[in-house]
Amino acid sequence: MRDSIAGVRGSVVMAAFSADEPSARPRAARENRVLAGLITAYAATFLICDLLTRKETGIPLLWPANAIVAVGFLHLSPRRRWALWAGIQAVGVAIHASIHTPPLLALVFMAVNSLEIWAMSLVVGRVTSGRLRIRSISHVILILLAVLPINIAMAAVGSALANTITHVGFWNYFPDWLSCTALGMAMALPSTLVILERKPLVARSTSLWAHVSFLSMVGLASGLAFANGGTGMPFLVFPVSLLASFKLGVRGAAWSTFITIAVATILIAQGYSTGTLTDAWGDDARFRITQVFGVVMFFTCFSTALELQRQDRLKALLVRRSRISHNARVKAQAAGQAKGRFLANMSHEIRTPLTAIIGFTELSRRVENLPPRVATNLDRIHSAGEILTAIVNDILDFSKIEAGTIKVTPQPINLADLVESVVQMFVPRADAKGVELVRKFDPSADARVDLDPERLRQILVNILGNAVKFTQQGTVSTVLSYDAAAGRALLEVQDTGPGFTEEEQQQLFQRFSQIGDTPTREHGGAGLGLAICRGLVEAMDGGMNVLSTKGRGTTFQIWLPAPPSAAEPDAPFEPSVDVGGIKLLVVDDNQNNRDLVRTALEAFGVELCEASNGSEGIAAAAKEKFDLILMDIRMPGMSGRDALYRIRTDGGVNAGTNIVAFTADTLFDPVVGCRDFDGVLHKPISIHALLNCLQEQLPSQQAA
């Protein structure tokens, strides 16, 4: 049986050690310290309890020694456990011999104590699952209840054996034996578990000076509390012990309990404590009440320390989570910036060839007397280029919406005129399908309001485009009204298309999601249109809703804040094409882009000069005066920004010439990106946009 107990405890202990202390050398050193400390503690406890509280029957009134050693067994390897057992037997023999305990009675005491120690060690190891730690009062109570039957059984066995030797009577032994071991166990077992724990809860003060100071205060308060002459001050023990627990943690609670009981036991045994414990009580009652006091004090201080340290752990967890959140936010920002750079690079790489595709296709379509088949193919190429441009724009806009960098610029507009211009864009497509476009404009919609025209146009193009695309017959109605009192525009787009189920409606505003997203789907697109619309509407502080029934069509509702505008809307810009004779410098590393600008503008009499990089552009600008310079941003060797600064700072003839950023980067902002640029012309360009740029940048007398 002893071998099986040793084997189970050995496996528990070795599992605990392998988990907590992987290094053999530190483990051995710690076990040696624990072994020496346990033998010393057992000897001191034996002396104090047996010499100061021993009754005529040989039973002490206070006996925490067995609980201390039982916990110590769990912290030692099998070899050191046997060394500890041998040490406590030697201590027992020496003390019993010194106080002249009858040999047979001393043998009974030592045998029963040894059996109780081994049994308690096994039970505590099982209850704590080998972790040998306690983290709550309920856990302490569970351990004590599990060990109590062992105390009862050992008290009964010991009392019976002692009675057979002394013939004093079983009941003269049993109550004292049970009370001393049970109360000693209730006080010492959890305290020793806390003190010997390998990874205790972190204390607020961990220095040796802090431990000595606070525990000395506990000893002094205990001395004052159990002093004689009616001057006892027991109320001092609890606050000082709580302070020690607050500063030193749960170990402070355990050490405070041991110190208080030790001081009280010595004073009571010497006849003190009359001011604290009434004279009507005998020594037996005083010692037992003192032990109860120690148990209550431990539970109080231990629970207080646990709660305080739980708060410390929560604070540490909050700090840790805040740090993790901050790191995650930094990583997310870095990822967002990386995604922005990636999108800018991809946009640049895609838009550069698109500039040539759309530009040269537009120029070719202007050629007269083209064969019908060639004209059709050019139209298809041009349409495909515009679709690809729209997809790239959608991806970039969605990225801006996700990053929260989308810009909304309200301007004075006529609400009805803007919506009508968008509806007109879809008339040819609707007529080709036999779908009727219906306008239901309330008279209140003919009002000047402050709205971002480009964002509103983008929203309407997406929604109307989808309505016309998915409606095979019937009507697409645009309903518009304006609430001047509330400053709100109300817009509905109703169609008689296939409609959506409730499940499909949940997917409508998800990115890259399309209804009927199967290999046989009839309609293309990136699946970003409605997600972008919702993002734009929310960026404009508006709202968007969809009402649909499968087979009965769909209605999209949009409401946007649109305060009445006191300013007159800007007059529509009418570009002039009479730009003959002006001199233009085009700096771009892509030959197709330079050829496109040359081909498009030479027909209007514009004199062009080309440069393939920033250095050539600087050299050309130093030789002759130009009316306007188009400067690419990304070029090998020297960027467009660097070239611009050189032209501005060299003080040459073109230091004051307008320089326009000619870029495929849609994220480029001439105000934020580089304040010295006078404008931006995004690729891919159209001839109309190119002429508009000339008209805006050149003095009126030159462009007239």
C-alpha positions in Angstrom: 0.0 0.0 0.0 2.8 2.4 0.9 4.5 1.7 -2.4 1.3 2.4 -4.3 0.8 5.7 -2.4 4.4 6.7 -3.1 4.0 5.8 -6.7 0.8 7.9 -7.1 2.3 10.9 -5.2 5.5 10.5 -7.1 3.8 10.7 -10.4 1.8 13.7 -9.3 4.9 15.5 -8.0 7.0 14.7 -11.0 4.2 15.9 -13.3 4.0 19.1 -11.4 7.8 19.6 -11.5 8.0 18.7 -15.2 5.4 21.4 -15.9 6.7 24.1 -13.7 10.5 23.6 -13.4 12.0 21.9 -16.5 15.6 22.4 -15.3 16.8 19.6 -13.0 19.4 21.6 -11.1 17.1 24.5 -9.9 14.6 21.8 -8.9 17.1 19.9 -6.8 18.3 23.1 -5.1 14.7 24.1 -4.3 13.9 20.7 -2.9 16.9 20.8 -0.7 15.8 24.2 0.7 12.2 22.9 1.2 13.5 19.7 2.9 15.7 21.7 5.4 12.9 24.2 6.0 10.3 21.4 6.7 12.5 19.6 9.2 13.2 22.9 11.0 9.5 23.8 11.0 8.5 20.4 12.2 11.0 20.5 15.1 10.0 24.1 16.1 6.3 23.2 15.9 6.8 20.0 17.9 8.7 21.8 20.6 6.2 24.7 20.9 3.1 22.5 20.9 4.4 19.5 22.8 6.3 21.4 25.5 3.8 24.3 25.9 0.4 22.7 25.3 0.8 19.1 26.2 -1.8 17.6 28.5 -1.4 14.8 31.1 -2.5 12.3 28.5 0.4 13.3 26.3 -1.9 14.9 23.7 -1.0 18.6 22.8 -3.8 21.1 22.4 -2.3 22.4 19.2 -0.8 20.2 16.5 -0.3 21.7 13.0 2.9 19.7 12.4 1.3 16.8 10.4 -0.4 19.2 7.9 2.9 21.1 7.3 4.8 17.9 6.6 1.9 16.4 4.4 2.1 19.4 2.1 5.8 19.3 2.1 5.8 15.7 0.9 4.1 16.7 -2.3 6.9 19.2 -3.1 9.7 16.6 -2.8 11.0 13.8 -4.9 10.6 10.2 -3.6 14.2 10.2 -2.3 13.8 13.4 -0.4 10.4 12.4 1.0 12.1 9.5 2.7 14.8 11.8 4.0 12.0 14.1 5.4 10.3 11.1 7.0 13.5 10.0 8.6 14.2 13.5 9.8 10.8 13.9 11.5 11.1 10.5 13.1 14.5 11.5 14.5 13.0 14.8 15.8 10.1 12.8 17.4 12.4 10.3 19.1 14.6 13.1 20.5 11.7 15.2 21.9 9.7 12.2 23.3 12.9 11.0 25.0 13.5 14.5 26.4 10.0 14.8 27.9 10.0 11.1 29.1 7.1 9.9 27.0 6.6 6.1 27.6 8.2 4.3 24.7 5.1 2.4 23.6 3.0 5.6 23.7 5.6 7.5 21.8 5.6 4.7 19.2 1.8 5.0 18.8 2.0 8.8 18.5 4.8 8.6 15.8 3.2 5.8 13.9 -0.3 7.4 13.8 1.3 10.8 12.8 3.3 9.1 10.0 0.2 7.3 8.6 -1.9 10.6 8.8 0.8 12.5 7.0 1.0 10.0 4.1 -2.8 9.8 3.8 -3.3 13.6 3.8 -0.5 14.0 1.3 -2.2 11.5 -1.1 -5.7 13.2 -0.7 -4.4 16.8 -1.2 -2.4 15.7 -4.3 -5.6 14.2 -5.7 -7.9 17.1 -4.9 -5.4 19.7 -6.3 -4.8 17.5 -9.4 -1.1 17.7 -8.8 -1.0 21.5 -9.3 -0.6 22.1 -5.5 -2.2 25.5 -5.5 -5.4 27.1 -4.3 -7.1 30.0 -6.0 -10.4 30.4 -4.0 -12.0 30.0 -0.6 -14.2 27.2 -2.0 -11.1 25.3 -3.1 -9.7 25.6 0.5 -13.0 24.3 2.0 -13.0 21.4 -0.5 -9.5 20.4 0.5 -10.3 20.6 4.3 -13.4 18.6 3.9 -11.5 15.9 1.9 -8.9 15.6 4.6 -11.2 15.8 7.7 -12.2 12.1 7.5 -8.5 11.2 7.7 -8.2 13.3 10.9 -11.3 11.6 12.4 -10.0 8.1 11.5 -6.5 8.7 12.7 -7.8 10.2 16.0 -9.9 7.1 16.5 -7.1 4.7 15.8 -4.6 6.6 17.9 -7.0 6.9 20.8 -7.8 3.2 20.7 -4.1 2.3 20.6 -3.2 4.7 23.4 -6.0 3.4 25.6 -4.7 -0.1 25.3 -1.4 1.1 26.7 -2.5 3.5 29.4 -6.0 2.3 30.1 -7.0 6.0 30.6 -10.1 5.6 28.5 -10.9 6.1 24.8 -12.9 9.3 25.3 -10.2 10.9 27.3 -8.0 10.8 24.2 -10.3 11.1 21.2 -11.8 14.7 21.7 -8.4 16.2 22.3 -6.7 14.2 19.6 -9.3 15.2 17.0 -9.5 18.8 18.0 -5.7 19.3 17.9 -5.2 17.6 14.5 -8.4 19.0 12.8 -7.9 22.6 14.0 -4.2 22.4 13.2 -4.9 21.0 9.8 -7.5 23.7 9.1 -5.0 26.4 9.9 -1.7 24.9 8.7 -2.6 22.9 5.6 -3.9 25.8 3.3 -1.2 28.1 4.7 1.6 25.7 3.9 0.1 25.1 0.4 0.3 28.8 -0.2 3.8 29.3 1.2 5.3 26.4 -0.8 3.5 27.1 -4.0 6.1 27.2 -6.9 4.3 29.9 -8.8 2.4 32.0 -6.3 0.2 35.0 -7.2 2.3 38.1 -7.7 2.6 40.2 -4.5 2.5 44.0 -4.6 5.7 44.2 -2.6 8.3 41.5 -3.1 11.5 42.8 -1.5 13.0 41.1 1.6 12.7 44.4 3.5 9.0 44.6 2.8 8.5 41.0 4.0 10.5 41.6 7.2 8.8 44.9 8.0 5.2 43.8 7.5 5.6 40.4 9.2 7.3 42.1 12.2 4.3 44.4 12.4 2.1 41.3 12.6 4.2 39.8 15.4 4.2 43.0 17.4 0.4 43.4 16.9 -0.1 39.8 18.0 2.0 40.4 21.1 -0.1 43.5 22.0 -3.3 41.6 21.3 -2.6 38.7 23.7 -0.8 40.7 26.4 -1.9 40.6 30.0 -3.1 43.0 32.6 -6.3 43.9 30.8 -4.4 45.8 28.2 -4.9 43.3 25.4 -5.8 44.9 22.0 -7.0 42.1 19.8 -8.5 44.5 17.3 -4.9 45.3 16.1 -4.3 41.8 14.7 -6.8 41.9 11.8 -5.9 45.3 10.3 -2.2 44.6 10.5 -2.6 41.1 9.0 -4.9 42.5 6.3 -2.2 45.1 5.5 0.4 42.3 5.2 -1.9 40.4 3.0 -2.5 43.5 0.8 1.2 44.1 0.4 2.6 40.6 0.4 -0.3 38.7 -1.2 -1.6 35.3 -0.2 1.7 34.3 1.3 1.4 37.3 3.6 -1.9 35.9 4.8 -0.3 32.5 5.4 2.7 33.9 7.3 0.5 36.2 9.3 -1.5 33.2 10.5 1.5 31.2 11.6 3.1 34.2 13.3 -0.1 35.1 15.2 -0.7 31.6 16.4 2.9 31.1 17.4 3.0 34.3 19.4 -0.5 33.7 21.0 0.5 30.1 21.9 3.7 31.1 23.7 1.9 34.0 25.6 -1.0 31.8 26.7 1.3 29.0 27.8 3.2 31.5 29.9 0.0 32.7 31.6 -0.6 35.8 29.6 -3.6 36.9 27.6 -5.9 37.5 30.6 -6.9 40.8 29.1 -7.9 39.2 25.9 -9.3 35.7 26.9 -11.4 35.6 29.9 -10.2 34.0 33.2 -13.3 31.9 33.2 -11.8 29.8 30.4 -9.3 27.2 31.1 -6.1 26.6 29.1 -7.8 24.1 26.9 -10.5 26.5 25.8 -8.0 29.3 25.3 -5.8 27.3 23.0 -8.7 26.0 21.0 -10.3 29.5 20.7 -6.9 30.8 19.6 -6.7 28.1 16.8 -10.3 29.1 15.7 -9.1 32.7 15.7 -6.2 31.7 13.5 -8.4 29.8 11.0 -10.8 32.7 10.7 -8.0 35.2 10.3 -6.4 33.0 7.6 -9.7 32.8 5.7 -10.3 36.5 6.0 -6.8 37.6 5.0 -6.6 34.9 2.2 -9.9 36.0 0.6 -8.9 39.6 0.8 -5.5 38.9 -0.8 -7.2 36.8 -3.5 -9.6 39.6 -4.3 -6.9 42.3 -4.4 -4.7 40.2 -6.6 -7.6 39.3 -8.8 -8.1 43.0 -9.4 -4.3 43.3 -10.1 -4.6 40.5 -12.6 -7.6 42.2 -14.2 -5.6 45.5 -14.4 -2.6 43.6 -15.9 -5.0 41.9 -18.4 -6.5 45.2 -19.3 -3.0 46.7 -19.9 -2.0 43.6 -21.9 -5.2 43.7 -24.0 -4.7 47.5 -24.5 -1.2 46.8 -25.7 -2.4 44.0 -28.0 -5.2 46.3 -29.3 -2.6 49.1 -29.9 -0.3 46.7 -31.7 -3.2 45.3 -33.8 -4.3 48.8 -34.6 -0.7 49.7 -35.7 -0.5 46.5 -37.8 -3.9 47.3 -39.3 -2.8 50.8 -40.2 0.4 49.4 -41.7 -1.7 46.8 -43.6 -4.0 49.6 -44.8 -1.1 51.7 -46.0 0.4 48.7 -47.7 -2.9 48.0 -49.4 -3.1 51.6 -50.4 0.3 51.5 -51.9 -0.5 48.2 -53.7 -3.7 49.6 -55.1 -1.9 52.8 -56.2 0.8 50.7 -58.0 -1.8 48.4 -59.6 -3.9 51.4 -60.7 -0.8 53.0 -62.2 0.1 49.8 -64.1 -3.4 49.2 -65.4 -4.3 52.8 -66.2 -1.1 53.3 -68.2 -2.0 50.8 -71.0 -5.7 51.9 -70.7 -4.6 55.4 -71.6 -3.3 54.1 -74.9 -6.2 51.8 -75.5 -9.0 54.3 -74.9 -7.1 57.3 -76.4 -6.0 55.8 -79.6 -9.4 54.0 -80.0 -11.1 57.4 -79.7 -8.8 58.9 -82.2 -9.3 56.0 -84.6 -13.1 56.4 -84.3 -12.8 60.0 -85.5 -11.4 58.8 -88.8 -14.0 59.3 -91.6 -15.2 56.6 -93.9 -14.2 53.7 -91.7 -15.5 50.3 -92.9 -18.5 49.3 -90.8 -16.8 46.2 -89.4 -13.7 48.2 -88.3 -16.0 50.9 -86.7 -17.8 48.2 -84.8 -14.6 46.6 -83.6 -13.3 50.0 -82.4 -16.5 50.7 -80.6 -16.2 47.3 -78.8 -12.6 48.0 -77.8 -13.5 51.5 -76.5 -16.5 50.1 -74.6 -14.3 47.3 -73.1 -11.7 49.9 -72.0 -14.3 52.0 -70.3 -15.7 49.0 -68.5 -12.2 48.1 -67.3 -11.7 51.7 -66.2 -15.0 51.6 -64.2 -13.9 48.3 -62.5 -10.6 49.9 -61.5 -12.4 53.0 -60.2 -14.8 50.8 -58.2 -12.0 48.9 -56.5 -10.2 52.2 -55.6 -13.4 53.8 -54.3 -14.2 50.8 -52.2 -10.7 50.9 -50.8 -11.2 54.5 -49.9 -14.5 53.8 -48.2 -13.1 51.0 -46.1 -10.2 53.2 -45.1 -12.5 56.1 -44.3 -10.7 58.5 -46.6 -13.5 59.0 -49.1 -14.0 62.8 -49.7 -17.3 64.4 -50.0 -17.4 68.0 -51.4 -20.8 69.6 -51.4 -21.4 72.1 -54.2 -24.4 74.2 -55.3 -26.3 72.1 -57.8 -29.8 71.9 -59.3 -31.1 68.5 -58.0 -33.6 67.8 -60.8 -31.1 68.7 -63.5 -28.4 66.4 -62.2 -30.7 63.4 -61.8 -32.1 64.1 -65.3 -28.6 64.1 -66.8 -27.9 60.7 -65.3 -31.2 59.3 -66.5 -30.4 60.5 -70.0 -27.2 58.4 -70.0 -29.3 55.2 -70.0 -31.9 56.2 -72.6 -30.1 54.5 -75.5 -29.5 51.3 -73.5 -33.1 51.1 -72.3 -34.5 51.8 -75.7 -32.4 49.0 -77.2 -34.0 46.6 -74.7 -37.5 47.9 -75.0 -37.5 49.1 -71.4 -39.3 52.4 -70.7 -37.5 55.0 -68.5 -40.1 56.9 -66.4 -39.4 60.1 -64.6 -41.5 61.1 -61.6 -40.0 64.4 -60.4 -41.9 66.4 -57.8 -41.9 70.1 -58.5 -40.0 70.6 -55.2 -37.0 68.8 -56.7 -36.3 71.7 -59.0 -34.2 73.4 -56.3 -30.7 74.5 -55.7 -29.1 72.4 -52.9 -25.6 71.7 -51.5 -24.6 68.2 -52.5 -21.5 66.5 -53.9 -22.5 66.1 -57.6 -19.8 63.5 -58.5 -20.8 61.2 -55.6 -24.5 61.6 -56.2 -23.9 60.9 -59.9 -21.8 57.8 -59.1 -24.6 56.5 -56.8 -27.3 57.0 -59.5 -25.2 55.5 -62.3 -24.7 52.3 -60.3 -28.4 51.9 -59.2 -29.9 53.0 -62.5 -27.4 50.9 -64.4 -28.3 47.8 -62.4 -32.0 48.5 -62.9 -31.7 48.7 -66.7 -29.3 45.8 -66.8 -31.6 43.3 -64.9 -35.0 44.5 -66.3 -35.9 42.7 -69.5 -39.3 44.2 -70.0 -41.5 46.8 -68.3 -40.3 50.1 -66.8 -37.5 51.7 -64.7 -38.9 54.6 -62.8 -36.9 57.4 -61.1 -38.9 59.2 -58.4 -37.4 62.4 -57.0 -38.7 64.8 -54.3 -37.2 67.4 -52.0 -38.2 68.3 -48.4 -37.0 71.9 -48.1 -38.0 72.2 -44.5 -35.9 69.2 -43.5 -33.2 69.9 -46.0 -33.4 66.3 -47.4 -33.5 64.8 -50.9 -35.5 61.7 -51.4 -34.8 59.4 -54.4 -36.3 56.1 -55.5 -35.4 53.8 -58.4 -38.2 51.3 -59.1 -37.9 48.5 -61.7 -40.0 45.6 -62.9 -37.1 43.2 -62.9 -36.9 39.7 -61.4 -36.7 41.0 -57.8 -34.9 39.3 -54.9 -35.7 36.9 -52.1 -35.0 37.9 -48.5 -31.8 35.9 -48.5 -30.6 37.5 -51.7 -31.4 41.0 -50.2 -28.9 40.2 -47.4 -26.2 39.8 -50.0 -26.9 42.9 -52.1 -24.6 45.2 -50.2 -21.7 42.7 -49.6 -18.5 43.4 -51.4 -17.7 41.2 -54.4 -21.1 39.6 -54.1 -23.5 39.1 -57.0 -26.9 37.5 -57.1 -26.9 34.5 -59.3 -23.1 34.2 -58.9 -22.8 31.0 -60.9 -20.8 29.9 -64.0 -24.0 30.5 -66.1 -24.7 34.1 -64.8 -25.8 36.4 -67.6 -24.4 39.7 -66.3 -20.8 40.7 -65.5 -19.4 43.2 -63.0 -17.1 43.1 -60.0 -19.9 43.0 -57.4 -18.8 46.3 -55.8 -21.4 48.7 -57.1 -24.0 48.5 -54.4 -21.4 48.2 -51.6 -19.8 51.4 -52.9 -23.3 53.1 -53.1 -24.0 52.3 -49.5 -20.6 53.5 -48.5 -21.0 56.8 -50.4 -24.5 57.3 -49.0 -23.2 56.8 -45.4 -20.2 59.1 -46.1 -22.8 61.8 -47.1 -24.7 61.1 -43.8 -27.6 59.7 -45.7 -29.4 56.3 -45.7 -30.3 53.6 -48.2 -32.9 50.9 -48.2 -34.1 48.2 -50.6 -37.6 46.7 -51.0 -38.1 43.7 -53.2 -40.3 40.7 -53.9 -39.2 37.8 -56.0 -40.8 38.2 -59.4 -42.3 41.6 -58.8 -39.3 44.0 -59.1 -37.2 46.1 -56.8 -37.2 49.5 -55.3 -34.1 51.3 -54.0 -34.7 54.2 -51.6 -32.1 56.8 -50.9 -32.3 59.9 -48.7 -29.5 62.4 -48.4 -29.1 65.6 -46.4 -29.2 68.5 -48.9 -29.6 71.9 -47.3 -30.8 74.7 -49.6 -28.0 76.5 -51.3 -27.8 80.3 -51.1 -25.0 80.4 -53.8 -25.6 80.2 -57.5 -24.4 77.0 -59.1 -21.2 77.3 -61.2 -21.8 78.0 -64.8 -21.2 74.9 -66.9 -17.7 74.7 -68.3 -17.6 74.9 -72.1 -14.1 74.0 -73.3 -12.6 75.9 -76.2 -10.8 73.9 -78.9 -9.0 76.9 -80.4 -5.6 76.2 -78.8 -3.5 76.6 -81.9 0.0 77.9 -81.5 0.5 77.1 -77.8 3.7 75.2 -76.8 3.2 72.2 -74.6 6.0 70.0 -72.9 5.0 66.4 -72.2 7.2 64.6 -69.7 6.3 60.9 -69.6 8.4 57.7 -69.6 5.7 55.9 -71.6 6.0 56.4 -75.4 2.4 55.5 -76.0 1.2 58.3 -73.7 3.4 60.8 -75.4 2.2 59.7 -78.8 -1.4 59.9 -77.7 -1.1 63.5 -76.5 0.8 64.4 -79.7 -1.7 62.8 -82.0 -4.7 64.2 -80.2 -3.4 67.8 -80.0 -1.5 68.3 -83.2 -4.8 68.3 -85.0 -5.7 71.4 -83.1 -2.4 73.2 -83.9 -0.6 72.6 -80.6 3.2 72.5 -80.8 4.5 69.7 -78.6 7.9 68.9 -77.2 8.6 65.5 -75.5 10.8 64.2 -72.7 11.1 60.6 -71.6 12.2 61.2 -68.0 12.6 63.9 -65.4 16.1 64.9 -66.3 15.2 65.4 -70.0 12.2 67.4 -68.9 14.4 69.7 -66.8 16.8 70.2 -69.7 13.9 70.9 -72.2 12.4 73.4 -69.7 15.7 75.2 -69.4 16.1 75.7 -73.2 12.7 77.4 -74.2 9.6 78.8 -72.8 6.4 76.6 -72.7 2.8 77.6 -72.1 2.0 74.4 -70.2 3.9 71.3 -68.9 2.3 67.9 -68.4 4.5 66.0 -65.9 4.2 62.2 -65.1 4.6 61.4 -61.4 6.3 58.0 -61.6 9.3 57.9 -63.8 12.6 56.0 -63.5 15.6 58.0 -62.3 13.9 61.2 -61.2 10.3 61.4 -60.2 7.9 64.1 -61.5 7.9 65.8 -58.1 11.7 66.2 -58.1 11.6 67.5 -61.7 8.9 70.0 -60.8 11.0 71.3 -57.8 14.1 71.7 -60.0 12.1 73.6 -62.7 10.6 75.9 -60.0 13.8 76.6 -58.1 16.3 76.9 -61.0 14.8 80.2 -61.8 14.6 79.5 -65.6 12.1 80.7 -68.1 9.5 78.1 -67.0 9.8 78.8 -63.2 6.3 80.3 -63.3 4.8 78.0 -66.0 1.7 75.9 -64.9 2.7 72.3 -64.4 0.0 69.7 -64.4 0.4 66.2 -62.8 -0.1 63.7 -65.6 -0.7 60.4 -63.6 -2.3 57.1 -63.5 -2.5 57.2 -59.7 -6.1 58.1 -58.8 -5.0 58.5 -55.1 -2.8 61.4 -56.0 -4.0 64.7 -54.6 -2.3 67.8 -56.0 -3.0 69.7 -52.7 -1.8 67.0 -50.3 0.6 65.1 -52.5 2.5 68.1 -53.9 1.3 71.6 -53.4 3.3 73.0 -56.3 1.4 71.2 -59.0 -1.3 73.4 -60.6 -3.7 70.6 -61.4 -4.0 66.9 -62.1 -5.0 65.0 -65.3 -5.8 61.4 -64.5 -5.1 58.6 -66.9 -6.7 57.1 -68.9 -7.5 60.4 -70.6 -10.0 61.4 -73.2 -9.5 64.1 -75.8 -12.3 66.0 -74.1 -10.6 65.9 -70.8 -7.3 66.9 -72.4 -8.8 69.9 -74.0 -10.6 70.9 -70.8 -7.2 70.8 -69.1 -5.7 73.1 -71.6 -8.6 75.5 -71.3 -8.4 75.6 -67.5 -4.6 76.0 -67.2 -3.9 78.5 -70.0 -4.5 82.2 -69.9 -7.7 83.1 -71.6 -6.0 85.0 -74.4 -3.9 82.0 -75.3 -6.7 79.5 -75.3 -9.1 81.8 -77.1 
